[in-house]
Amino acid sequence: MLHPYFYAMPRTAKKILDIFPPRNGISLQEVFSRSKEEKEKKTVLRHKLPPRPTLPRKTAGAVLLFILAGIIGTGLYLKLLETRIEIWPVKERWDFKEELRVSTSFSAPDLNSKTIPGKIMEDVQELSQQFDATGKSSQEEKAQGTIKVYNQYNLPQILIAKTRFLSADGKLFRSKERVSVPTEGAVDVAVEAAEAGEDYNIGPTKFSVPGLAGSPRYTSVYGESFAAMAGGRTSEAPQVTASDIEKAKESLRAALLQGGSQKIRYKLTGDTVLFDGALMQEEGDIESLAASGAQVARFNVRGSLKSRGLVFQKKDMEQFVRDFVGARIPEGKTYNQKSLTIQFTLKDIDWDNKRMATEVAFSVDLYPLINPDDIKSSVSGKKYQEAQDIIANDSRVSRAAIKFWPLPAAKVSDNKDKIKITLRLD
C-alpha cells in the first residue's frame, strides 16, 4: 500500500529516483543491511572496551605538584651540584742543622751573618732572712747567802777568802772574802756554794769549818745561817755556732739565686727565650748579724745579688729559619709552615760582647707546587673513574679523593667554578 504522500502528488510529476543510488552494483537493500550490521558491531565493541579511568581532583592536584617539585628539584640539583676534589701531594721531609748567633748589636734577623737580635735583662735584689741557732750553752749559777760565824776560842780567828763551810747535810760553801772573828764574838760572812745547781738552795742550818778539823778551834769556831741560800741553778741557753752561720749563708745564697732567676723570668714577655746557661748572677756581701757564740735563739743573715740574662725572641728565630728554608727550596716546590719544627740549644756565651752562639736544628715538609686550575682543566667533564685515573697518574700527587655534593654524580662538572680543589697537607 502506498504512502498517502504519493496520493497527493499530481499525476504529471516526474519519476522519483532512489534516495541512495546504487554503488558498484550494490542494491539499496544491501546498503541498508550493511549499515545495520556496522551499527551493531560498533555497539558490541563499545560494550567490550573498558571504561575510561578518571582521577579524583585532589589526587590529580597532588600528581601535578609532585611533577612540578621534581622539575624544580632537578633544576636545583643541577645548579648546586659540586665536584669536590681532595689532593694529598707527595711530601718530602727536610732536616737542617745550623749555628745561629744572638747579638745585642742587631735589631733584626740577618740571613747573611746568621744572626738574630738579642737583649740584656737585669735585676738586683736584696734579701734578709732569720735563722735558728742550733748550739747550746750551759748557764750555771751558784747559790749564795750569809753565814754568821761564831768564835768561842780564846784567840781571834782569821778566815781567809774561800774558807770552806760545810753544812749539816754535807753541802760545801766558800767565803767570798777574808774576815777576822774576834774572841767571844761573831761576824757575818758572805758565802757561795762550791757547785752550781738548785741542790745548794738549802734552808737555815749550821756549818762547820773543815779546815780547823783536828785542832781545838774546830769545835769553838762554827757558823749558822738564819736564811735560806738562793740563786743556785743549772740551765741551757741557745747559742749561735760557726756552722749555723755558714749554713745560713748558703741558704740565703740559694734563695737569692733562685729569686734572681725567677725575677728575670717573670719579666719575660710573649715568646722571649732565656737559656739556663744564658743567666749570669753575681752575689754581693752575705753577712751574719750575729757572731759565733752569741747566746740568742735566732739571728739574721742578709745579702744581695745581681742577675743578668741574654734573651731573644722566638719569632726572630722562626723568621730566620723560614728565610733560610725559602732561600734553599728547590724550584717547583714549596713547604708547609705548620710542619716546621725547631729545636735550639746554647753552645757558648760571650758576656763581654753580649752575644752567644746557638745550634738550631729544624725540620720541614716540602711538597710540589700544584695549580688547582690545571687540575680542574684536566678533569672537567670527565667520568668519575677517568678523573680518578688522571689525578692518580700525576707524579706530584700521593693520593686523591673525588666527591660530589649534594648527591652522587656520574661525572665531574663541566663548569670549572663548580669544581673545588683542596690540598691536604696533613
ZASEKE-994176 format. One record per atom (N, C-alpha, C): x, y, z; residue in one letter. Coordinates in pm, whole numbers, plus 32768, in hexadecimal, padded with zeros to 4 digits. Layout:
ZASEKE-994176
XYZA ...
END
This chain:
ZASEKE-994176
80557F8A8000M 800080008000M 805780798000M 803780D97FB2L 808881507FA1L 806E81B28010L 80D582008027H 80CD8269808DH 807182D5805DH 8024831280B6P 7FC4837B808BP 800783E9803FP 808683FD8055Y 80CA84698012Y 80C484577F7DY 80CE83DC7F5CF 80CA83C27ECAF 804183DB7E8EF 7FDD83CE7EDCY 7F5683EB7EA7Y 7F44847E7E90Y 7F8484CD7EDBA 7F6F855C7ECDA 7FBB85977E5BA 801585537E27M 8068858A7DBCM 801A85837D38M 803085E77CE2P 7FEB85E67C60P 802685797C09P 7FD685527BAER 7FFC84E57B55R 8069850F7AF6R 8076858C7AE5T 80D885BC7A82T 816585C97ABET 817185A57B40A 81F885B57B81A 825E85597B40A 82DF85857B4AK 834A85377B0EK 836584B97B5EK 83A584627B20K 83C883E37B5DK 842C83F97BCDK 840F83BE7C40I 846483D17CB8I 84D5836D7CB4I 854E839F7CC8L 85C583487CCCL 85DC83127D59L 862982A97D62D 864B82737DE8D 869F82D77E35D 868582DB7EBBI 86D283387F12I 876483107F17I 877F82907F20F 880A82607F21F 8827821C7E9FF 8868825D7E46P 888382217DC4P 88DD81AA7DD6P 88CB814B7D81P 891D80D17D8BP 89B080F17D73P 8A0B80AD7DCBR 8A9B80C17DBAR 8AD9803C7D96R 8B1E803F7D2AN 8B667FC97CFDN 8B0B7F507CF2N 8A927F697CCAG 8A367EFC7CB4G 89F97EC67D30G 8A037F0D7DA2I 89CA7EDF7E22I 893F7F187E2CI 88E27EC47E51S 88567EF17E5AS 88417F3E7ED8S 87CF7F847ED6L 87AB7FD67F4CL 87947F7E7FC4L 875F7F0E7FB1Q 87457EB38021Q 87C77E868061Q 882C7E6D800FE 88AD7E458046E 88ED7EB68094E 88D77F308061V 89107FA480A9V 88D57FAC8134V 88507FA3813BF 88107FAD81BEF 883B7F398218F 884A7ECA81DES 88717E55822CS 88FD7E658266S 895B7E978211R 89E57EAC8243R 89E97F1882AER 899F7F80829BS 899C7FEF82FBS 896D7FBD8382S 890D7F65837EK 88D77F3183FAK 893F7EDA8440K 89897E8983F4E 89EF7E31842EE 8A627E81846CE 8A897EED8428E 8AF57F40845CE 8ACE7F8184DFE 8A507FAD84E7K 8A227FEB8564K 8A247F8585D5K 89FC7F0B85B7E 89FB7EA3861DE 8A887E84864DE 8AE97E8085EBK 8B767E678611K 8BAC7ED4866DK 8B8F7F50864AK 8BC07FC2869CK 8B877FBA8728K 8B057F8F872ET 8AC67F8587B3T 8B0B7F1A8804T 8B297EA587C3V 8B6E7E378809V 8BF77E638838V 8C437EA587DFL 8CC97ED48803L 8CC57F388876L 8C617F8F8871R 8C547FF488DAR 8C3E7FB28961R 8BF47F478963H 8BDD7EFF89E2H 8C577EB28A10H 8CAC7E8389AFK 8D237E3689D4K 8D947E8D8A0AK 8DAA7F0C89E4L 8E167F648A12L 8E057F848AA6L 8E797F8A8AF4P 8E6D7FAE8B83P 8E4B80418B91P 8E1180648BFFP 8DEB80F18C12P 8E6881478C24P 8E6681C08BF5R 8ED7821E8C03R 8EEF823E8C97R 8F7282328CC3P 8F8E82518D51P 8F8182E68D6CP 8F5183018DDFT 8F43838E8E09T 8F83839E8E92T 8FCF840D8EACL 901384298F2BL 8FC5848F8F7BL 8FC4847A8FFFP 8F8584E29053P 8FD385639046P 8F9485CE9061R 8FD586519052R 904D866090B1R 904386329130K 90B286419190K 912C85F19163K 911185779131T 918185229104T 91C6855F908AT 917785929032A 91B085D28FBAA 920686498FE0A 91D986979043G 9228870B906FG 92AC86E090ADG 92A7867490FBA 93228643913AA 9385861490D2A 935385D1906CV 93AB85A39001V 93ED86188FBBV 93A2867E8FA3L 93DC86F58F61L 944687368FB8L 942A873E903CL 948D877A9097L 950C8725909BL 94FB86A1909BF 956F8648909EF 95C5865B9022F 958386648FB1I 95CD86788F34I 961586FF8F35I 95CE87658F66L 960A87EB8F6DL 968287EC8FCCL 967287A89041A 96E187A390A1A 9759875A9066A 973E86F0901AG 97AB86A78FDBG 97F686FD8F78G 97AC874E8F2CI 97ED87A78ECBI 9844880E8F12I 980A88498F7EI 985588B08FCAI 98CE8871900EI 98BB87F9904EG 992A87B69092G 999B87949033G 997787668FBET 99DF87458F5BT 9A2D87C28F34T 99E688328F25G 9A2A88AF8F03G 9A8888DB8F72G 9A5888D18FF0L 9AAF88F89060L 9B27889C906BL 9B10881B905AY 9B7E87BB9062Y 9BEB87DC8FFCY 9BBF87F58F80L 9C2088178F17L 9C6788998F34L 9C2088F58F76K 9C5D89768F95K 9CBE896C900AK 9C9A89189070L 9CED890F90E8L 9D5C88A790DCL 9D51884B9082L 9DAF87DC9079L 9E3F880D906EL 9E9287DD90CBE 9F2187FF90CDE 9F74878090CAE 9FE9878D9090T A04D87229096T A0BB875090F5T A0CD8704915ER A130872B91C2R A1A386C791BDR A21986FB91A4I A28E86A69193I A2F586C791FFI A3198663924EE A382867292B3E A401862F927FE A47086799289I A4F086489253I A559864B92C1I A59A85D992D5W A60B85D09332W A68B85CF92DEW A6D5863D92DDP A74F8640928CP A7BD85E892C7P A81A85C29276V A88E857492A3V A8E385CC92FFV A90385999377K A94F85E893D8K A9DF85B593E2K AA3786149403E AAC485F49416E AAF4863D9493E AB2E85F494F3R AB5A86309570R ABE986629564R ABFC86E29585W AC8087209583W ACB087359612W AD2E8711962ED AD6B872696B1D ADE9877B96A0D ADF587E096F8F AE68883A96F3F AEA1884B977EF AF1F88739784K AF6088989801K AFC2890997E2K AFAE897A9827E AFFF89F0980EE B0288A319891E B0998A7A988FE B0C18AC99901E B08C8B5898EEE B04A8B889952L B00B8C0C994CL B03B8C5E99C2L B0628CDB99A7R B0908D339A12R B0208D909A3FR B0278DB29ABFV AFCB8E149AFBV B0228E879B2CV B0048F019B00S B0578F739B23S B0018FED9B40S B02990389BA7T AFE390B49BC7T B00191239B62T B061910B9B09S B08691709AA5S B02791719A2DS AFD0910C9A22F AF75910299B0F AEE7912399DDF AE9C915E9981S AE109183999ES ADAD912F994FS ADDE90DD98F0A AD879089989EA ADD6900F9872A AD918F9F9853P ADD98F279824P AE268F4397A4P AEA08F12979DD AEF58F269728D AF1E8E9D96F3D AEED8E7B967AL AF068DF79641L AF988DE6961AL AFD68E4F95EAN B0618E4495BBN B0C18E25962DN B0B48E6B969BS B10E8E55970DS B0D98DEC976ES B0638DB79751K B0238D5397A7K B01B8D859837K AFDF8DFC9845T AFD68E3B98C8T AF498E7398DET AF188E659958I AE998EA1997DI AEB08EFD99F4I AE588F5F9A0BP AE6E8FBE9A78P AE5A8F809B01P AEA78FB39B62G AE9A8F899BEDG AE8990019C48G AE6E8FE79CC8K AE5790539D27K AE8690259DB1K AEBF90859DFEI AEEB90699E86I AE7D90949EE7I AE5790389F40M ADF790589FAAM AE3F904DA02FM AE2790AFA08AE AE6E90B4A10AE AE0D90C0A17FE AE3D9091A1F3D ADF090A0A26FD AE51909CA2E5D AE3A90F4A346V AE8A90F7A3C1V AE2A90E6A437V AE4C908BA490Q ADF59076A504Q AE47906DA584Q AE0A9095A5F1E AE45908AA676E ADE89036A6CBE AE248FE4A721L ADD38F87A76FL AE0D8F78A7FBL ADB48F71A85DS ADDC8F58A8E7S AD818EEBA91ES ADBE8E88A95FQ AD728E1AA998Q AD9F8DFEAA27Q AD448DC6AA75Q AD628DA4AB00Q AD718D0DAB0CQ ADD38CE3AB5BF ADF18C55AB6BF ADF88C31ABFEF ADE38BB1AC1BD ADE88B7FACA5D AE778B59ACCAD AE9B8B79AD44A AF1C8B4DAD7AA AF0B8AC0ADAEA AF688A68AD8BT AF5C89DCADB3T AFBA89B7AE26T B01A8A11AE47G B07789F5AEB4G B0358A07AF3CG B07489CAAFA1K B04289D5B029K B0B58A00B085K B0978A5BB0E2S B0FA8A84B147S B0BD8A6EB1D1S B10F8A34B22BS B0DD8A1BB2B3S B0EB8A99B306S B0848ABAB34FQ B0848B2BB3ABQ B07C8AF2B439Q B0EA8B03B484E B0F08ACDB50CE B0FF8B41B56EE B0B08B3DB5D7E B0B78BA2B640E B0BC8B5CB6C8E B1138B94B71DK B1288B58B7A1K B0D18BA0B809K B0A18B51B864A B0508B89B8D1A B0A88BE2B92DA B0708C4BB962Q B0B98CA9B9B7Q B0658CC9BA34Q B0AB8CF7BA9AG B0668D1BBB14G B0C88D53BB7CG B09B8D56BBF7T B0EE8D8CBC64T B0EF8D2BBCD9T B1678D17BD0EI B1788CC2BD85I B1B08D1BBDF5I B1758D0DBE6BK B1AC8D53BEE1K B2108CF4BF23K B28C8D22BF26V B2F78CCEBF5AV B3128CF7BFECV B3128C92C045Y B32B8CA8C0D4Y B3B88C77C0F8Y B3F98CC4C154N B47E8C9DC186N B47A8C98C21EN B47B8C1EC256Q B47A8C0DC2E8Q B5048BE4C31DQ B5658BF7C2C6Y B5EE8BD8C2EEY B62A8C54C32FY B6988C42C377N B6D18CB1C3C2N B72C8D09C36DN B7338CEEC2F0L B7818D41C295L B72B8D65C21BL B7488DD8C1DCP B6FC8DF9C162P B7168D8FC0F5P B6B28D82C09AQ B6C08D1EC02DQ B6BF8D68BFA7Q B72C8D53BF5DI B7368D8EBED6I B7018D27BE71I B6A48D52BE1FL B66E8CFDBDB3L B68E8D3EBD2DL B6E18CF6BCDFI B70A8D2DBC5EI B6958D20BBF9I B6A38D64BB89A B63F8D56BB1DA B63B8CC5BAECA B5C68C95BACFK B5AC8C0DBAA1K B5BA8BA7BB10K B5AF8BD6BB8BT B5AB8B77BBFAT B52F8B21BBE9T B5418A9EBC01R B4D38A40BBECR B4798A3CBC66R B3F68A34BC49F B38F8A1FBCAEF B33989AABC80F B32C8945BCD9L B2E288CDBCB6L B26088C9BD05L B1F288C0BCB9S B16F88C0BCFBS B156883BBD3FS B0EF8837BD92A B0CE87BEBDDDA B0AD874ABD7FA B0788768BD06D B05686FBBCA7D B0C286E8BC3ED B1388720BC55G B1AB8703BC01G B1BD875EBB88G B17C87D0BB82K B18A882EBB12K B1FB888FBB34K B259889DBAD3L B2CF88EDBAEAL B2BD897ABAB1L B2E089DDBB05F B2DE8A6ABADBF B3678AA6BAF9F B3868B15BAB2R B4058B5ABAC6R B3EA8BEEBADFR B4418C25BB37S B4338CB4BB55S B4668D05BADES B42F8D7ABACCK B4548DCEBA5AK B4CB8E2ABA79K B4E38E45BAF9E B54F8EA2BB1CE B58B8E7CBBA4E B5FE8EB7BBC0R B6448E9DBC3FR B6008EE8BCB1R B5F08EA3BD22V B5B28EE2BD97V B5FF8EB8BE16V B5EC8F05BE80S B6268EE4BF03S B5B58EE1BF68S B5AD8E70BFAEV B5418E5EC010V B57F8E70C09BV B5548ED6C0E6P B5918EF0C168P B56B8E84C1CFP B5B88E7FC239T B59C8E21C2A5T B5158E42C2E1T B4CD8DD7C2FEE B4468DE4C334E B3F18E43C2E2E B40B8E42C261G B3BE8E99C208G B3848E4BC191G B3408E95C138A B3018E58C0C0A B3078EBBC04DA B3188E86BFD5V B3208EDABF5CV B2CC8E9ABEECV B2848EEFBEA3D B2378EBEBE2DD B2988EAEBDB8D B2968E38BD7AV B2F18E1ABD0CV B29D8DF5BC90V B2BA8E3BBC21A B2748E1CBBA2A B2B28D9FBB66A B25E8D3EBB40V B28F8CC0BB0AV B24B8CA0BA83V B28F8C46BA3DE B25C8C19B9BAE B26F8B82B9B2E B20D8B3DB976A B2158AABB96CA B28C8A82B917A B2C48A10B93AA B33889DEB8F0A B31089B1B864A B293898AB84FE B262895CB7CDE B1DE89A2B7ACE B1C289A6B729A B14389E3B6FDA B0D2897CB709A B05D89AFB711G AFE98956B712G AF878979B77EG AF11894BB76EE AEA58968B7CBE AEB5891BB84FE AF0A88B1B84BD AF1C8861B8C5D AF5988B3B937D AF998921B914Y AFDC8974B97AY AF8289E3B9AFY AF0A89E7B97EN AEAB8A4AB9B5N AE6D8A10BA36N AEC48A04BA9DI AE9B89C2BB1CI AE638A28BB7EI AE1689F6BBD9G ADDD8A4CBC41G AE408A69BCB2G AE148AB3BD15P AE6B8AD4BD88P AEA28A55BDC9P AF248A58BDEAT AF6789E4BE24T AFEA8A0FBE66T B02D89AFBEA3K B0AD89CBBEE3K B11F899ABE8CK B19589DFBE98F B20789C0BE43F B28489A9BE9AF B2D6894DBE70S B3588939BEAFS B3C4896EBE52S B43C897DBE88V B4AC89ADBE36V B50D8937BE28V B50888EFBDB5P B55C8877BDA5P B5F18893BDB3P B61B890CBD96G B6A9892BBD9EG B6DE892ABE2BG B6898931BE8DL B6B38932BF1AL B6AC88A7BF59L B6868845BF08A B67787BEBF40A B6FD878EBF79A B6F8874DBFF0G B7728719C030G B7B3877BC08EG B77A87F5C097S B7B18859C0F2S B746887DC15AS B77188BBC1CBP B70E88DFC232P B6AA8947C202P B6CC898EC193R B67189F7C163R B5F889BCC115R B604893AC0EDY B59C8900C096Y B5138908C0D7Y B50D88F2C158T B48B88F4C19CT B469897EC1D2T B4CE89D6C1D2S B4B78A5CC209S B4918AC0C19DS B4B98AA7C124V B4998B02C0B6V B4368ABAC059V B3C18AF3C046Y B3598AB4BFF2Y B2FE8B22BFB9Y B2A78AFABF64G B24D8B5CBF24G B1BB8B2EBF25G B1638B8DBF0AE B0D48B6FBF06E B08F8BD3BEA9E B0378B9EBE56S AFEA8BF6BDFAS AF5E8C02BE2ES AF278C76BE1FF AE9E8C8FBE4FF AE3C8CA8BDDCF AE718CA3BD64A AE1B8CB0BCEDA AE4B8C49BC85A ADF18C26BC29A AE118BC1BBC4A AE768BF7BB60A AECB8B9DBB33M AF258BBEBAC3M AED08BC4BA43M AEF28C1AB9E5A AE9F8C2AB96CA AEF68C46B8F1A AEB78C30B87CG AEF98C51B7FDG AF3E8BDEB7BAG AF428B6DB7F7G AF858AFCB7B8G AF2E8ABCB74AG AF678AABB6D5R AF1D8A6EB666R AF7D8A46B5F6R AF4D89E9B5A0T AF9689BFB528T AF3289BCB4B4T AF508A02B444S AEF48A07B3D1S AF448A10B34FS AEFA89F8B2DAE AF378A01B256E AEFB8A77B20BE AF4D8ABDB1BEA AF208B2FB16EA AF4B8B17B0DDA AEF68B45B078P AF1D8B37AFEBP AF988B8AAFCEP AFE88B58AF6EQ B0648B9CAF4DQ B0808B8CAEB8Q B0AA8BFAAE79V B0CD8BF8ADEBV B1568BB9ADDAV B15C8B55AD7FT B1DD8B14AD64T B2108B41ACDCT B2908B25ACC2A B2CC8B45AC40A B2868AF6ABD1A B25D8A7CABEFS B2158A2AAB8CS B18D8A67AB6CS B14C8A9EABD4D B0CB8AE0ABBDD B0D98B53AB5BD B1418BA2AB6CI B1568C17AB17I B1738BEBAA87I B1C78B85AA75E B1EA8B57A9EFE B1708B1EA9A7E B1218ACFA9EDK B0A98A95A9B0K B0448B03A98DK B0398B65A9E2A AFDC8BD3A9C8A B0068C22A94CA B0888C37A93CK B0B88C7EA8C5K B09C8C2FA845K B0B18BACA84AE B0968B58A7D5E B0018B5AA7B2E AFAE8B55A819S AF1D8B59A801S AEF38BDDA7C4S AF2A8C4BA7F6L AF088CCEA7C0L AF3D8CDBA731L AFB38CA5A718R AFEC8CABA691R AF928C61A62DR AF638BEBA654A AF098B9EA5FCA AE868BE9A5E4A AE538C29A64EA ADD78C75A63EA ADEB8CECA5E2A AE5E8D2CA5EBL AE7B8D9DA592L AE868D70A501L AECC8D00A4ECL AEDD8CCEA463L AE578CA7A426L AE068C61A473Q AD838C39A440Q AD298CB2A429Q AD298D0CA48AG ACD78D84A47DG AD018DDBA408G AD878DE8A3F3G ADB78E37A382G AD8E8DFBA2FEG AD9A8D75A2F3S AD718D31A278S ACDC8D42A25FS AC8C8D33A2C8Q ABFC8D41A2B8Q ABD58DCEA290Q AC158E31A2CCK ABF38EBBA2AAK AC148EDBA218K AC868EA7A1E8I ACA78EBCA15BI AC3F8E79A102I AC198DFEA126R ABB78DB5A0D4R AB2D8DF3A0DCR AB0A8E2FA14FY AA8A8E73A15AY AA818EE9A0FAY AAF58F21A0D9K AAF78F94A07FK AAED8F6C9FECK AAFB8EEB9FCFL AAF28EBC9F45L AA638ECC9F12L AA558EFF9E9AT A9D08F139E5FT A9C68ECA9DDAT A94B8EA59DB7G A9338E679D34G A9838DE79D22G A9CE8DE39CB7D AA1B8D6B9C96D AAB08D809CB0D AAD28DD39D13T AB5E8DEB9D35T AB9C8D6B9D6DT AC168D4C9D40V AC5A8CD19D68V ACD68CF49DBBV ACE68CAF9E2CL AD5B8CBD9E81L AD958C339E9CL AE0D8C189E6AF AE508B9B9E88F AE7C8B9A9F1AF AE7D8B219F56D AEAE8B179FE0D AF408B459FE8D AF8E8B259F82G B01A8B4C9F84G B0338BDC9F5BG AFC98C249F36A AFD88CB09F0DA AFB08D0E9F7DA AFB78CDC9FF8L AF978D2DA06EL B0138D36A0C6L B0468DAFA0DCM B0BB8DC5A131M B08E8E0DA1B0M B0BF8DD9A224Q B0988E14A2A4Q B1158E2FA2F7Q B11D8EABA32BE B18E8ED6A37CE B15A8EFCA407E B18B8EB4A46CE B15B8ED1A4F4E B1AF8F3CA536E B16C8F8DA589G B1B28FF0A5D8G B1DC8FB3A65DG B1F79008A6C0D B21F8FD6A744D B1A98F92A788D B1C48F1CA7BDI B1628ED4A80EI B19B8ECAA89BI B1598F05A8FCE B18F8F0CA984E B1288EE9A9ECE B15C8EB4AA5DS B1088E96AAD1S B10C8F0BAB32S B0998F2CAB67L B0928F9BABC7L B0B08F6DAC55L B0C98EEDAC68A B0EE8EB8ACEBA B1718E6DACDEA B1CA8E7DAD40A B24B8E3AAD3CA B23D8DADAD73A B29E8D5AAD51S B2A08CD4AD87S B2AF8CD9AE1ES B25F8C8CAE64G B2628C8CAEF5G B1F88CE4AF34G B1B58D35AEE5A B14D8D8CAF1CA B0DD8D36AF55A B0B38D57AFD0Q B04A8D0AB013Q AFC18D47AFF1Q AF958D2BAF76V AF118D57AF47V AECC8CE0AF04V AE488CE0AF08A ADFC8C72AECCA ADF48C7EAE34A ADF08CF7ADFER ADE78D0DAD6DR AE468D7DAD46R AE758D77ACCAF AED08DDEAC9AF AEB38DFAAC07F AED88E6FABD6N AEBD8E9BAB4DN AF3B8E94AAF6N AF228E71AA76V AF8C8E73AA10V AF548EC1A99AV AFA38F19A95FR AF758F6AA8EFR AFDB8F67A87ER AFA98F83A802G B0018F83A78FG AFBD8FBFA716G B0058FC9A6A7S AFCF9003A62CS B0018FB1A5B4S AFBB8FC0A542L AFDE8F75A4CAL AFB58FC4A44EL B00B8FC1A3E7K AFEE9000A367K AFE28F92A2FDK AF728F92A2B2S AF5A8F2CA24BS AF518F6EA1C3S AF8D8F2CA15ER AF878F5CA0D3R AF688EE6A078R AF0D8EFDA01AG AEEB8E949FBAG AEF28EC99F2CG AF2C8E7A9ED1L AF308E9C9E42L AEBE8E4F9DFFL AE5B8E979DCDV ADE18E599D99V ADCE8E7D9D05V AD728E349CC4F AD4D8E519C3AF ACBB8E2C9C25F AC828E579BB5Q ABF78E3B9B95Q ABEE8DBE9B3EQ AB958D649B65K AB838CE99B17K AB568D079A89K AB078D719A78K AAD78D9499F2K AB4A8DBA9996K ABB58DF899CFD AC2A8E19997DD AC738D9A9952D AC788D3899ACM ACB58CB8998AM AC658C74991AM ABE18C749927E AB8B8C3598C1E AB948C7F983DE AB9E8D049841Q ABAB8D5297C6Q AC2D8D2F977DQ AC988D2197C9F AD178CFA978DF AD0A8C729749F ACCB8C13978CV ACBC8B8C9754V AC688B9196D5V ABFA8BDE96D6R ABA78BE8965ER ABF58C2595EAR AC428C8D9608D AC948CCA959FD ACFD8C69956CD AD368C1D95C7F AD9E8BBC95A2F AD648B519546F ACF08B1B956BV ACB08AB49519V AC868AED9493V AC4B8B669496G AC1E8BA4941BG AC8E8BBE93B8G AD068BD993EBA AD768BF59392A ADB18B769354A AD928B03938ER ADCE8A87935FR AD698A249325R ACED8A489320I AC8789EC92F0I AC9289D99259I AC88895E9226P AC9589469195P AC2389889147P AC3E89A490C8E ABD889E19072E AB65897E905DE AAEC89B3905FG AA768960904AG AA42892090C9G AA7E8946913AK AA50890F91B9K AA37897F921EK A9EC895E9281T A9D389BA92F0T A9D389679370T A9B689A693E2Y A9BA895B9460Y A941897F94B7Y A9218923950CN A8B089339568N A8E3897295E9N A8BD89EF9601Q A8EF8A359677Q A8C289F296F9Q A84D89B296F7K A81C89719770K A87088F79795K A8B988C19736S A90C884B9751S A99588709788S A9B288F29790L AA36891E97BAL AA4B8904984FL AAB488BD9872T AADB88A698FDT AB6888DB9912T AB7B89209983I ABFC8960999EI AC2A893A9A2AI ACA989149A37Q ACE888FC9AB8Q AD6B89489ABCQ AD83898D9B2CF ADFF89DA9B34F AE3D89C89BBEF AEC289C59BBFT AF0E89B39C3AT AF7F8A199C3ET AFAC8A389CB8L B01A8A979CCBL B0A08A509CBBL B0FB8A8E9C6DK B1818A589C5DK B1E38AA19CB8K B1EB8B249CADD B2428B739D05D B20F8C019D0AD B2418C4C9D6CI B2128CD69D7FI B2888D309D9FI B2868DA89D67D B2EF8E0C9D7AD B2AE8E859DBFD B2BE8E8D9E44W B27C8EF99E8EW B2BD8F809E70W B33D8F809E55D B38090009E39D B34690429DBCD B32B8FF39D54N B2F4902A9CD7N B25D90189CCCN B2228FE09D35K B1908FD09D3CK B1598F849CC2K B1908F0E9CAER B1618EBB9C40R B1768E289C66R B12F8DD19C1FM B13C8D429C39M B1268CF69BB8M B1598C7A9BB6A B14A8C219B42A B0E98BB29B66A B08D8B969B0CT B02B8B2B9B21T B0308ACA9AABT B0058A519AC6E AFF789EE9A5BE AF6289D89A43E AF3889EB99C6V AEAA89E099A2V AE9789689948V AE40890C9972A AE1B88989920A AD8888A798FDA AD67889E987CF ACDB88AF9854F ACB9885197E1F AC39882F97D9S AC0587D69771S AB8788129736S AB6E87F396B4V AAF9882B9671V AACF87CD95FFV AA4D87CB95E1D AA18877B9572D AA1687CD94F2D AA56879A9488L AA5087D69404L A9E8878B93B0L A9A887D39356Y A94B879292F8Y A94887E19277Y A928879F9207P A92A87E49185P A8BA884A9178P A8D588B1912CL A86E8914910FL A80488D790B3L A78988E490D7I A71A88AF9087I A6B88920906CI A6A2893B8FE8N A64589A58FC1N A5B8896A8FB8N A55B8995900EP A4D3895E900CP A490896E8F84P A4AD89DA8F3CD A46D89EE8EB8D A49889828E56D A51689548E61D A54488E98E08D A4F788678E24D A4E1884C8EA3I A49687D38EC8I A40787DD8E95I A3C988528EA4K A33F88658E75K A336884E8DDEK A39488848D94S A39288768D03S A3A187E48CD9S A3F287988D23S A40C870E8CFBS A39986AF8D19S A34486D28D7BV A2D986748DA1V A24F86A98D7EV A24487248D51S A1C1875E8D34S A175870B8CCDS A0FA86E58CEFG A0A4869A8C96G A0C686078C8AG A12E85D88CD2K A156854C8CC9K A10184F58D25K A0F584768CFDK A0B084188D52K A10084038DD3K A0BA83D48E38Y A0F783C78EBCY A17A83788EB8Y A17883008E81Q A1EE82AB8E81Q A25D82E78E2CQ A23883258DBFE A29B83648D68E A2E183D68DB1E A29284248DF8A A2CD84928E45A A329845D8EB2A A2FE83F08EF4Q A35483B28F59Q A3D983868F1EQ A3D583488EABD A45183188E6CD A4AC838C8E45D A47283F88E13I A4C2846C8DEAI A51084A38E61I A4CD84B28ED3I A50F84E98F49I A57384858F82I A54D84058F83A A5A6839E8FBBA A62983938F6CA A62583AF8EEDN A69D83A68E9AN A6F584228EA1N A6CA84868EEFD A71B84FF8F02D A78884E08F69D A80684E98F43S A87584C58F9CS A87E851F9016S A83C85909012R A84085EC9084R A7DC85C690F0R A783856A90D0V A71485489129V A72E84C2916DV A72084BF91F1S A72C8444923DS A6A983F59238S A63B8437924FR A5B783FC9242R A550846B9235R A4D784449209A A46F84A891F5A A3E78469920FA A38484BD9227A A2FA848F923CA A29D84EF91F4A A24384B791A2I A1E085079159I A15784ED9195I A114855691BCK A08F854B91F7K A03085AC91B1K 9FB2858891B4F 9F4B85DD9179F 9EEC860C91E7F 9EBD868791D5W 9E6186C09237W 9DF3870E91EFW 9D7787029216P 9D4486BC928EP 9D26862A9278P 9D2385FA91FAL 9D02856F91DBL 9D6B8538917BL 9D7A84B39176P 9DDC8478911AP 9DBE849C908AP 9E2684999038A 9E1884B68FA9A 9E7384578F5BA 9E58844B8EDBA 9EA483EE8E87A 9F25842A8E53A 9F2A84B08E4AK 9FA184EE8E12K 9FBB85748E56K A03385A68E3DV A05D86268E75V A01486968E2BV 9FF587008E73S 9FAC87708E38S 9FF987AD8DC3S 9FAE87DA8D5DD 9FEC88218CEDD A01188AF8D12D 9FCF88E38D7AN 9FE7896C8DA6N A05B896C8E0AN A0C989AB8DE7K A13E89AB8E3EK A12289F18EC3K A0C28A4E8EBFD A0A08A928F3CD A05F8A338F9ED A02C89C28F6EK 9FEB89618FC3K A04C88F28FEEK A0CB89038FD0I A13188A58FF9I A18588E59068I A18488AD90DDK A1CE88E3914EK A2468889916BK A2BE88C5916EI A339887C9185I A36D889E9212I A38A88399261T A3C2884D92E8T A44487FF92F4T A4AF88459317L A52F8802932EL A53687D893C0L A54A875893D8R A5528722945FR A5E4870D9482R A612875694E7L A69E874F950EL A6B28705958FL A64686C195C0D A6518679963ED A69585F2962AD 
END
